[in-house]
Structure formats: C-alpha cells, structure tokens
C-alpha cells in the first residue's frame, strides 16, 4: 500500500467531522460509510499480505533447517 492509499490525516478528518466550534458533527453518512469501507478493504488486504508473507517465511525457515541438518550430517560423516 503506498502513501496515496493512506487516506486523510487525523487533522483533516477532525476538520471534516466537526465545525469550527468543535461541537456539531458535519459529516455525511455516505462519506463516512465510504471511508470505513476503504479502511476495511485496506485492512483485509494487509492481513492477507501478512498471511502470505508468514507462510513464505515458515517455508523458507523449514528449507534452511533442512539444509543445515543435511550439511551437519554430511560434515559429521565425512570426518569419520
């Protein structure tokens, strides 16, 4: 996700949601729903990408463990 997908800053949201006095909300329900849907999609995408990276990491760890085991065994037997 790049910076353009990050959405508005907290300060921008505060200005959009509250008037100058900071009391009455000025939001449109449709806009709020749209922004929430955007953040929900971004969250789901990030979770999916994290799950894929975790699976890849576990696979690589298993491969490294196998290589180290085989190397240890070959070194052990070659010294006998």
Order of alpha helices (4+ residues) and beta strands (2+ residues): alpha-alpha
